[in-house]
Amino acid sequence: MRALRKLAWVELKLYVREPIGTFFTLVFPLLLLFLFGTIYGNEPSEFLGGRGSVDNSVPGYIGIIIGTVGMLSLPISLASYREQGILRRFRATPLHALVVMGSRVIVSSIMSLIGIVLLFLAGRAIYGLMIPIAPLGVILATALSAISFFAIGFVLAGLLPTANAAQVVGMALFYPMMFLSGAGLPRQMLPDLLLKIGNFLPLTHVVTLIQDLWMGDGWNLTSLAALAGTLVVGLVVATLTFRWE
């Protein structure tokens, strides 16, 4: 436990010193909030089922934070460690692989939490963002979503040999997913074909699960099952593909 705390503390300091990762986790979602909040405001809209634009969008922005950390920051950093021989040096110490992976989960969770809190406070203070109808449910759904995407990140880190490869593949997977899932734009704006494609994307289920609980519509069992399945499969594959070098 002591080794886990120390390694997590070092990893957290390294994360904060990395401007790109910090920007996309903490700043980019706020830019989206201010941009679309300024354009559309937060008045109830029939197009959005009587919801305000900010109320409807913030669960999606939370999904962007989770996806960015899970599919970009985490696999890029681990692939970089392997490429630079850092993981090989870790292997020569008493550190277990679970400590290395656990430290990344802790750091990713902390940064995701900070980004989500900043997003909520800004939305609440500036646009009157509604308080979630089921706050405990939103917290649990966010935690499940984050862990599921961290599992995806570990899979990418295990399969991709270099940091550049992790960055390219992560961006190629994440950014189309962001626009098809309702995280970047309301899904109501998408044509039927893209809606059907989006139904198979894990980020869609993150947005749907959090959004339904936020608005008081209860647990979406389809999205819950999809993310739970993603977590289980991701953990199994990540365990099989983890490599020190």
N, C-alpha and C positions, 0 to 999 in steps of 0.2 A: 504493500500500500504506500509506503514511503517513497519507493522508486517511482510509482505511478504519479504521485503528487509532484515530485521534483521534475519529472520529465514533462508533465502537463504544464507546469509553470514555465519551463523553458520554451516549450512549443507555443504557448500563448504569447510570450514576448516576441518570438520570431514572427508569429502571425501578424501582430500589430505593426511590426516594422516593415511588413510587405505591403506597399501602397496599393497594388492592384487588387489583392484579395480583400483588403479592408474597404476599398472603394466600393466594390460590387456587393459586399455584405452590408455595409452601413450607409453608404451614400446613395448608390444607384436607386434603391427602392424609394428613398425620400424624394429624389428627383422626379421619379414617375408620379409619386403622390402629388407633388407641387404642380407638375406640368398638367396632368389631367384634372386635378382638383381645381386649378385656376380656369381651365377651359370649360369644364362641365359643372363645377360646383358640386353641391351635395343635396340638391332639392330632389324630392321623390319624382321618379320618372316612370311613366307607363311602359316604356320600352324595356325597363329593367324590373318590371313586375312591382312597381311602387317603391322601389328602393332608390336611395340616393347613389350617385356615381361613386363617391368615395366609400360609402358603406359596402357597395357591391365589389369594389376593387381591392380593398385592403386585404381580404383573405387571399386574393391572388398574389399580391405583393409579398405576403408571408411565404407563399409557395416559391416565389422567385428567390427569396433569401435561402430557403431550405435547399432548393435546387442548385443554386450557385455554390453554396458551401459543400454540398454532397457530391456534385458532379464535376466541379472545377477545382476548388481550393484543395479538397482532401486528396483526390487522385494525383493532382499535379505535384503536391508537396511530397507525397510518398514515392512517386516515380522519380522525383528529383533526388530524394535521399538514396534510392537504390542506385541511380545513375552515378552519383558522386561517391558511392562506397560507404555512405553513412550507415545504412542498414547492415552492411557486412561487418562494420566495426561494432554495432550493437550486438550482433550475433556472437562476437567474441567475449561479451560480458555476460553476467548472470541474467540479463533482461530476457524475459519471456516475450514471445510474439504478442501475447495478449496485452502486455503492458504497453508495448509500442502502439498497438491498435487502440487500446483504451485511452491513452493520452490524446490521440487524435480525436476520439469521440468526445472527450471532455472539452477540448479546445473548440471543436466545431460547434458543440452545444452552447458553450458560453458566448461565442461570437454570434451565433444565430439568435440567441436570446436577447443580446444587446441590440441587434438590428431590429428585431420584432418590437421590443419595448420602445425604441426611438420612433419607429413607424407609428405605433399606436398613440404615443403621446403627441406627436406632431399632428396626426389626423384628428385627434380629439380636440387639441387646442385651437387649431386653425379652421377646421371644417366641421366640427361638431360630430365627429365619427361616433356612431352608436356603440354603446357598450354591449358586448356579446350577451345574447339571451341566456346561453348556457356556457358561462365562463369556464367551469371545470371541464366540460366536454371539449371546448376549444383547446384548452391546455393539453388534455390527453391526446386529442387528435393531432395537434402540432408535434407533440413528442413522438408519437407513432410515425408520423410523416417524416420527421427528421431522421429517426433511426433507420427507417426504410431507405432513405436516400443516402445515408452514410454507408449502408451495406452496398448499394450500387457503386458508390465511390471506391470502396475497398476492392470490388470486383474489377473496376477499371484500372485501379492501381496495380492489381496483380497481373492483369493481362497485357498492359501496355508497357513497353520497355523503357521509355524515356519520358522526361517531363514535357518535351515538345509534342510527342505523340499523345500524351494524356490531355494536353491543352487542346489540340486540334480535334480529337475525337470527342472530348467533353463538350466543347463548343458546338460541334456539328450535331450532337445529340440534344443538347440542352436548349439552344436558342429556337429551333423550330418547335420544340416541345412547349416552350414558353408561350408562343403565340397561338398554338393549337389547343392549349389546355384551359384557356381563360385566365391565365396568370397575368399576361400582358395586356390583353384586350378582352372585353366581355364576349363570351361564347355566343351570345345572341347575334353578334355581327358576322359569324362565320356561316358559309354555305353548308348545306346538308352533308356533302361529301367530306369536308374537313371536320365537321362535327363527329361523323362516324369514325374517322381516323383518330380524332382526339380521344374517343372513348377507350382506346387501347393504351393510352399513355399514362404512366404512373403519376405525373404531375397533375393531370386532369383530376385524378381521384384525391390528390392532396387538396386542391382548390375546392372541389365539391364537398369533401368531408368537413373542412373547416368552415366553408361558407354556410352550409346547411345548419351547422351547430350555432354559428354566429347569429343567424337569422331566426333561430328557434324552430327549425324544421326537423330537428332530431338527427339521429345517426343514420347516415346513408350506408346501408349494409353492404351494398355492392362495392362502394369505395373502400369501406372498412376491410372487407375480405381481400380486395385487390392489393391494398397496402400491406396487410398482414402476410399475404402470399409473397409479395415482393421482398419483405423482410426475411422470411424463412429461406427463400431461394437464394437471396443475396448473401446471407450469412453462410450457407452451405458452400456456395461457389467461392466466396471470398476465402473461406478456410482452406479450400482445395487449391486455390491459385496464389495464396500469399507466398512471396519469395523474398529471401534476404538479399539475393544478388542475381 
